[in-house]
Amino acid sequence: MPPVPMSAAPTPPAPTRSAVPGPAAAETAAAQHPAVAPATVATVTPTPRPVPTPAPAPPPAPVLAPPPSPSATVAVVAAPPPPAGGPAPPALEPTVWATVMILAVLVPAALAAVLGHHPPTSRSRR
C-alpha cells in the first residue's frame, strides 16, 4: 500500500447518532436515509405526581349512656280481667258474615267464570 501524503486535506468524520434525539439527529437520519422525512421532536415535561396526604383520623366513638339501674325499670302490668257477671263482648252478626263471604269468595269466582279466567292455582293447558 502506498503511503498517503500528509498535506492532503483530512476527511470529515462520519456522522454519528446522538444518544438524545433532537433536530440534529433528525437531520442526520434524513441525510443517511433520504426516503425518511425529518422527524419533529416534541419535548415532554414530566407531570408532577400528587403527594399523598395521610387519611384523617376517624372520629372518636360516641359515648353510650350507662344501662339503667334495676330500680329504674318499668314494670309491665296486665289489664284487669272483665267482670264475671257482665255482658259478653259483641259477636259478629250473621249478616256481617254473609256480606264478607259474598264479597271475598262468591263475587271473584263469578267474575272469573264470566270472563273465562281460572284461579292462579290451576294448571295451565299445554
C-alpha positions in Angstrom: 0.0 0.0 0.0 1.5 3.4 -0.9 2.0 6.0 1.8 -0.6 8.8 1.9 0.9 12.3 1.9 0.3 14.4 5.0 -0.5 17.5 3.0 -3.9 16.1 1.8 -6.9 17.6 3.5 -8.3 15.5 6.3 -11.7 13.9 5.6 -14.5 14.9 7.9 -15.6 12.3 10.5 -18.6 10.2 9.7 -21.8 11.5 11.2 -22.8 9.7 14.4 -26.1 9.3 16.2 -26.5 11.2 19.4 -28.0 9.4 22.4 -30.6 12.2 22.8 -32.9 12.7 19.8 -33.1 16.2 18.7 -33.1 18.3 15.5 -29.5 17.3 14.7 -30.4 13.6 15.0 -33.3 14.1 12.6 -31.1 15.8 10.1 -28.5 13.1 10.4 -31.2 10.4 9.8 -32.6 12.3 6.8 -29.1 12.6 5.4 -28.4 8.9 5.8 -31.8 7.8 4.6 -33.2 10.3 2.0 -36.6 8.4 1.9 -37.2 9.2 5.6 -38.6 12.6 6.3 -37.1 14.6 9.1 -39.0 13.9 12.3 -40.1 16.7 14.7 -39.3 16.0 18.2 -41.5 17.3 20.9 -40.1 18.0 24.4 -42.0 16.2 27.1 -42.1 17.5 30.6 -43.0 15.1 33.3 -46.1 15.9 35.2 -45.5 16.1 39.0 -47.3 13.4 40.9 -49.6 14.5 43.7 -48.2 14.0 47.1 -50.4 11.6 49.0 -51.9 13.1 52.1 -52.5 11.0 55.2 -56.1 9.9 55.8 -57.8 11.9 58.5 -58.2 10.1 61.8 -61.7 8.6 62.3 -63.9 10.5 64.7 -64.0 9.1 68.3 -66.8 6.7 69.1 -69.8 8.2 70.8 -70.0 7.7 74.5 -73.0 5.5 75.3 -75.2 6.1 78.3 -74.8 3.5 81.1 -77.6 1.0 81.3 -80.4 1.9 83.6 -80.3 0.6 87.1 -82.7 -2.1 88.1 -84.8 0.3 90.2 -85.5 2.5 87.1 -87.1 -0.3 85.1 -90.8 -0.1 84.2 -93.0 -2.9 85.4 -95.5 -4.3 82.8 -98.9 -4.9 84.3 -101.6 -6.9 82.5 -105.1 -5.3 82.0 -107.7 -6.4 84.6 -110.0 -9.2 83.5 -113.6 -8.3 82.6 -116.2 -8.7 85.3 -117.6 -12.2 85.6 -121.3 -11.2 85.5 -121.0 -8.5 82.8 -122.2 -8.7 79.2 -120.2 -10.7 76.7 -118.3 -8.9 74.0 -120.4 -8.3 70.9 -120.1 -11.1 68.3 -120.3 -10.6 64.6 -123.9 -10.8 63.3 -124.8 -13.4 60.7 -125.4 -10.6 58.1 -121.9 -9.4 58.5 -120.5 -12.9 57.9 -122.7 -13.3 54.8 -121.5 -9.9 53.4 -117.9 -10.9 53.9 -118.4 -14.3 52.3 -120.1 -12.8 49.3 -117.5 -10.1 48.7 -114.5 -12.2 49.4 -115.4 -15.5 47.7 -118.5 -15.5 45.6 -118.1 -12.3 43.6 -114.5 -13.0 42.4 -115.5 -16.6 41.5 -118.5 -15.4 39.5 -116.4 -12.8 37.6 -113.7 -15.4 36.8 -116.4 -17.7 35.4 -118.0 -15.0 33.3 -114.7 -13.7 32.0 -113.2 -17.1 31.4 -110.3 -16.7 33.8 -109.1 -19.5 36.0 -107.8 -19.2 39.6 -104.0 -18.7 39.7 -103.5 -22.1 41.4 -105.0 -24.1 38.4 -102.6 -25.7 35.9 -102.3 -24.0 32.5 -103.3 -26.0 29.4 -100.3 -27.3 27.5 
